[in-house]
C-alpha cells in the first residue's frame, strides 16, 4: 500500500470519527432539550376544562357596529358580530358566532376571509366559549424569516447557510434550554455562561470548523462576554439593579412562587445575552482579518499580527458599540417617547429603574465589545503563528492531499 493510499485511509477514519462525535453530541443535545422541557405542571387541558388558543377563519361579518374615531388616528371602535370556522384543535370544523370588541388599545379589525387567533375556554364536556385573541400572524412571520434566510444564503452561499444554522442553534438553546431550566429554579447566570460558551463554540465551528481563527474568535468572544458580566454584576450591586426593578417583576414573582424561579440573576443573564451577538461579530471580524494577513504574509511575527488585529478591532469597535446601544434604544423607543412627553427632569430620569437597567445593558455590552478585541488578538496571534496557513502544510493529511492534487493536474 502506497503512502498516499495509507493517508487516504487515515483521512476516512478521521472523518468517520468526526461524524460519530457529531452524532453523539447531537443526541446528547436532543436529550438535554427533552429533559429541560418535560415534566411541566402548567395549565392542564382536560375533556371538560382548559384554555386553548387556535386559529379560525372569518366566514362572514353578521353585524357591524363600528365607527371611525379620528382622535385615535382613524381606528374603528365599537363591535362586530362575526361568524367563524375553527380550523385547528379539538373543535376543528365547528362554526361559531363571536362578538369582536374594538377599541384603541385592543383592535383586531378583521373581515370576511381573514384569519384570526381565538381563545377557547372549555367549561364542560362539549361546552365552550370563544373570543377573538389576535390576528393570525404565523404565516407572515415564517415568510419573513424565510426571506431573511434566503437573502443570507444568496449572498453568503454555503457560509451563509452555516451562519443561519448557528442562529437557529442559538435561538433554540436560549428558548428551549436556558428559559425552561431557569424557570425550574436553576441559577440563571451559570446557565447563561454555559450557553455563551456553547453558542460561541458551535457558531464559530459552523462558520469555519476548528482552525486557529475560529478557536481564537470563540475564546476571545467568551472573554469579552465575561468582562461584560463583570461590569453588569458590579453595577447591579452598586446601583441596586435586579429583575425586581423590571416592568415584569410582579409577574415574575408569581412564577417564582410556582416554580422556584431565582430572580436575582435574571438581569445579569440579560446583559450576557444582549452582549453575545455583537461580541461574536467583532471577534470573528478581527480573527478573520488576522488570518487573511497571515496567509498573505507567512513571515509576519506574532507581535506584528497582534498589533494588526488591534488596529482592525479599533476601527470596528465604534460601529459595533453603536449597533448594540442603538438596538437597545430602538427596543425602548416607545418608553422614551412616553418619558419625554411627561417632561421628566434629568434627576428623576437618571434615577428611574428603566433608564438604569437599559443604560447598564448598553454600557456593559459595549465594554464586552471593546475588551474582546485585545483578547481575540492576543489569543489568535500565537495560534496563527503556530498553526496558521503556512504551518498547516506539514500537518497530517496535508502532504497526501497536495500529492493527490498534483496527480490530478
C-alpha positions in Angstrom: 0.0 0.0 0.0 1.4 3.4 -1.0 1.8 6.3 1.3 -1.0 8.1 -0.5 -3.4 5.2 0.0 -2.5 4.9 3.6 -3.1 8.6 4.1 -6.5 8.4 2.4 -7.4 5.5 4.7 -6.4 7.6 7.7 -8.5 10.5 6.3 -11.5 8.3 6.0 -11.0 7.0 9.6 -10.8 10.6 10.9 -13.9 11.5 9.0 -15.8 8.5 10.5 -14.7 9.5 14.0 -15.7 13.1 13.3 -19.2 12.0 12.2 -19.6 9.7 15.2 -18.6 12.5 17.6 -21.1 14.9 15.9 -23.9 12.3 16.1 -23.2 11.7 19.8 -23.2 15.4 20.6 -26.4 15.9 18.8 -28.0 13.1 20.6 -26.9 14.5 24.0 -28.2 17.9 23.0 -31.5 16.4 22.0 -31.8 14.6 25.3 -31.0 17.8 27.1 -33.8 19.6 25.3 -36.2 16.8 26.1 -35.3 16.8 29.7 -35.5 20.6 30.1 -39.0 20.8 28.6 -40.5 17.7 30.2 -42.5 17.3 33.4 -44.1 20.8 33.5 -47.1 21.3 35.7 -48.6 24.1 33.6 -52.2 24.7 32.6 -53.9 21.4 32.2 -56.4 20.9 29.4 -59.0 18.1 30.1 -62.1 17.0 28.4 -64.3 19.4 30.4 -61.9 22.2 31.2 -59.0 24.2 29.9 -58.0 27.2 27.8 -56.7 26.7 24.3 -55.5 29.1 21.5 -56.4 28.0 18.0 -56.8 29.6 14.6 -60.1 30.3 12.8 -61.4 31.8 9.6 -63.9 34.6 9.4 -66.8 33.3 7.3 -69.0 36.4 7.4 -69.5 39.7 9.2 -73.0 39.4 10.6 -73.2 42.8 12.2 -71.1 45.9 12.1 -71.5 48.5 14.9 -68.2 50.3 14.5 -67.4 53.9 13.9 -64.2 55.7 12.8 -62.6 57.6 15.7 -60.3 60.3 14.3 -58.9 61.0 17.8 -57.2 57.6 17.5 -55.7 58.1 14.0 -58.7 56.7 12.2 -59.1 53.4 14.1 -62.5 51.7 14.1 -64.1 51.4 17.5 -67.2 49.6 18.6 -68.0 46.0 17.9 -68.7 43.5 15.2 -70.5 40.2 15.1 -68.5 37.5 13.3 -69.2 34.0 12.1 -66.1 31.9 12.4 -65.0 28.4 11.4 -62.5 26.9 13.9 -59.6 25.4 11.9 -57.4 23.7 14.5 -57.6 21.9 17.8 -60.3 19.5 19.2 -63.1 21.7 18.0 -61.9 21.9 14.4 -64.7 22.3 11.9 -67.2 23.9 14.4 -68.9 27.2 13.2 -69.4 29.7 16.0 -70.6 33.3 16.3 -68.3 35.8 18.2 -68.7 39.4 19.3 -65.4 41.2 18.5 -65.0 44.4 20.6 -62.7 47.1 19.1 -61.0 49.9 21.0 -57.9 52.0 20.6 -55.8 49.5 22.7 -57.5 46.3 21.5 -58.2 46.5 17.8 -58.3 43.3 15.8 -60.2 44.7 12.9 -61.0 41.8 10.5 -63.5 41.0 7.8 -64.7 38.1 5.7 -62.0 35.7 4.6 -59.5 36.9 7.2 -57.7 34.5 9.7 -57.6 35.1 13.4 -56.3 33.5 16.6 -59.1 32.7 19.0 -59.2 31.8 22.7 -61.4 28.8 23.6 -62.4 28.3 27.2 -63.9 24.9 27.9 -66.3 24.7 30.9 -67.9 21.3 30.3 -67.9 18.3 28.0 -68.6 19.9 24.6 -69.4 23.2 26.3 -67.0 26.1 25.4 -66.9 29.8 24.7 -64.9 31.6 22.0 -63.3 35.1 21.9 -61.0 36.9 19.5 -57.4 36.8 20.7 -55.4 38.4 17.9 -54.5 38.4 14.2 -53.2 35.1 12.9 -49.6 36.2 12.1 -47.8 32.8 11.9 -47.6 32.5 8.1 -46.3 36.0 7.7 -43.7 35.6 10.4 -42.5 32.4 8.8 -42.3 34.2 5.5 -40.2 37.0 6.8 -37.8 34.5 8.4 -37.6 32.6 5.1 -36.8 35.8 3.2 -34.0 36.5 5.7 -32.6 33.0 5.3 -32.8 33.1 1.5 -31.0 36.5 1.4 -28.3 35.2 3.8 -27.8 32.1 1.7 -27.9 34.0 -1.6 -25.2 36.5 -0.5 -23.2 34.2 1.7 -23.6 30.9 -0.1 -22.8 27.8 2.0 -21.2 30.1 4.6 -24.5 32.0 4.9 -26.3 28.7 5.4 -24.0 27.7 8.2 -24.4 31.1 9.7 -28.2 30.6 9.7 -27.8 27.2 11.3 -25.8 28.8 14.0 -28.5 31.4 14.5 -31.1 28.6 14.8 -28.9 26.8 17.4 -28.6 30.0 19.5 -32.3 30.6 19.4 -33.3 27.0 20.3 -30.7 26.9 23.1 -32.0 30.1 24.6 -35.7 29.5 24.3 -35.9 25.7 24.9 -32.9 25.1 27.2 -32.0 28.3 29.1 -35.5 29.5 29.7 -37.1 26.3 31.0 -34.1 25.4 33.2 -34.2 29.0 34.7 -37.9 28.5 35.4 -37.2 25.3 37.2 -35.1 27.2 39.7 -31.6 26.6 38.4 -29.3 29.7 38.7 -29.6 31.7 35.5 -26.1 33.2 35.5 -24.1 29.9 35.3 -26.6 28.6 32.8 -26.2 31.7 30.7 -22.4 31.5 30.8 -22.6 27.9 29.7 -24.9 29.0 26.9 -22.5 31.7 25.9 -19.6 29.2 25.6 -21.8 26.6 23.8 -23.2 29.1 21.3 -19.7 30.6 20.6 -18.2 27.1 20.1 -21.0 25.9 17.8 -21.4 29.2 15.9 -17.7 29.6 15.1 -17.4 25.9 14.3 -20.2 26.1 11.8 -18.6 29.2 10.2 -15.1 27.7 9.7 -14.5 24.5 11.5 -11.7 24.1 14.0 -8.9 26.3 12.8 -6.8 29.0 14.5 -9.1 31.9 13.6 -12.3 30.3 14.8 -10.7 29.0 18.0 -9.2 32.4 18.7 -12.5 34.1 17.9 -14.5 31.8 20.2 -12.1 32.1 23.2 -11.9 35.9 22.7 -15.7 36.2 22.5 -16.1 34.3 25.8 -13.6 36.6 27.4 -15.4 39.7 26.1 -18.7 38.5 27.4 -17.1 37.7 30.8 -16.0 41.3 31.0 -19.5 42.5 30.2 -20.7 40.2 33.0 -18.3 41.6 35.5 -19.4 45.2 34.8 -23.1 44.1 34.9 -22.5 42.3 38.3 -20.7 45.4 39.7 -23.4 47.7 38.5 -26.2 45.6 39.9 -24.5 45.7 43.3 -23.5 49.4 43.3 -26.7 50.9 41.9 -29.1 48.2 43.2 -30.5 46.9 40.0 -32.0 43.5 39.5 -35.0 41.8 37.9 -37.1 43.1 40.9 -36.9 46.6 39.4 -38.1 45.5 35.9 -41.5 46.0 34.4 -42.2 42.3 34.6 -41.3 41.9 38.3 -44.8 41.3 39.5 -45.5 38.5 37.0 -42.0 37.0 37.6 -42.7 36.9 41.4 -45.9 34.8 40.6 -43.8 32.5 38.6 -41.2 32.4 41.4 -43.8 31.2 43.8 -44.9 28.4 41.5 -41.6 27.2 40.1 -38.8 28.3 42.4 -37.5 30.8 39.9 -34.4 32.8 41.1 -35.0 36.4 40.1 -31.8 37.9 41.3 -29.6 36.7 38.4 -32.0 37.4 35.6 -30.7 41.0 35.0 -27.1 39.8 34.6 -28.2 37.0 32.3 -30.0 39.5 30.1 -26.7 41.6 29.9 -24.8 38.5 28.8 -27.4 37.6 26.1 -27.5 41.2 24.9 -23.7 41.4 24.5 -23.2 37.9 22.9 -24.3 38.7 19.4 -22.3 41.9 19.0 -19.2 40.4 20.6 -19.3 37.4 18.3 -19.5 39.7 15.4 -16.4 41.7 16.2 -14.5 38.6 17.4 -14.9 37.0 14.0 -14.1 40.2 12.1 -10.8 40.6 14.0 -9.8 36.9 13.8 -10.6 36.7 10.0 -8.6 39.8 9.3 -5.6 38.4 11.1 -5.9 35.0 9.3 -6.0 36.7 5.9 -3.0 38.8 6.8 -1.1 35.7 7.9 -2.0 34.0 4.6 -0.7 36.9 2.6 2.4 37.4 4.8 3.6 34.0 6.2 6.7 35.6 7.7 4.8 38.0 9.9 5.7 37.9 13.5 3.3 37.2 16.4 3.7 40.8 17.7 3.0 42.3 14.3 0.0 40.1 13.9 -1.3 41.1 17.3 -0.9 44.8 16.5 -2.6 44.4 13.2 -5.6 42.7 14.9 -5.7 45.6 17.4 -5.8 48.2 14.6 -8.6 46.3 12.8 -10.5 46.0 16.1 -10.1 49.6 17.0 -11.8 50.7 13.8 -14.7 48.2 14.3 -15.4 48.8 18.0 -17.1 52.1 17.4 -19.7 50.8 15.0 -20.2 47.6 17.0 -20.9 49.6 20.2 -23.3 51.9 18.2 -25.1 48.8 16.9 -25.6 47.4 20.4 -26.7 50.7 22.0 -29.0 51.7 19.2 -30.6 48.3 19.2 -31.4 48.7 22.9 -32.6 52.3 22.3 -34.8 51.1 19.5 -36.4 48.4 21.7 -37.1 51.1 24.3 -38.2 53.8 21.9 -41.9 53.8 23.0 -40.9 54.2 26.6 -38.5 57.1 25.7 -41.3 58.9 23.9 -43.6 58.4 26.9 -40.9 59.7 29.3 -40.2 62.8 27.1 -44.0 63.5 26.8 -44.1 64.0 30.6 -41.2 66.4 30.6 -39.3 64.3 33.2 -36.4 66.2 34.9 -32.9 64.9 34.5 -32.6 63.9 38.1 -35.8 61.9 38.0 -34.9 60.4 34.6 -31.4 59.2 35.6 -32.7 57.6 38.8 -35.6 55.6 37.3 -35.2 51.8 37.2 -36.0 51.7 33.5 -33.1 54.1 32.5 -30.6 52.4 34.9 -31.4 49.0 33.5 -31.2 49.9 29.8 -28.1 52.1 30.4 -26.2 49.3 32.2 -27.1 46.8 29.5 -25.8 49.1 26.8 -22.6 50.1 28.6 -21.8 46.5 29.8 -22.3 45.1 26.3 -20.2 47.8 24.7 -17.4 47.1 27.2 -17.6 43.5 26.2 -17.1 44.5 22.6 -14.2 46.8 23.4 -12.3 44.3 25.6 -13.0 41.4 23.2 -10.6 43.0 20.7 -7.4 42.6 22.7 -8.5 39.2 23.9 -9.1 37.9 20.3 -5.9 39.5 19.0 -3.8 38.1 21.9 -5.2 34.6 21.6 -5.4 34.4 17.8 -1.9 35.8 17.0 0.1 32.9 18.6 -2.4 30.4 17.3 -1.9 31.6 13.7 1.9 31.8 14.2 1.9 28.2 15.4 -0.9 26.7 13.3 -1.5 29.3 10.6 -1.8 28.7 6.8 2.0 28.4 6.3 2.3 25.9 9.2 -0.6 23.7 8.0 1.5 22.3 5.2 3.2 19.7 7.3 0.2 18.6 9.4 -1.1 15.0 8.9 -3.0 14.6 5.7 -1.8 17.8 4.0 1.1 16.2 2.2 -1.0 13.5 0.8 -3.7 16.0 -0.2 -1.1 18.0 -2.2 0.2 14.8 -3.9 -3.3 13.9 -5.0 -3.9 17.4 -6.3 -0.6 17.3 -8.2 -1.6 14.0 -9.8 -4.9 15.4 -11.0 -3.1 18.3 -12.6 
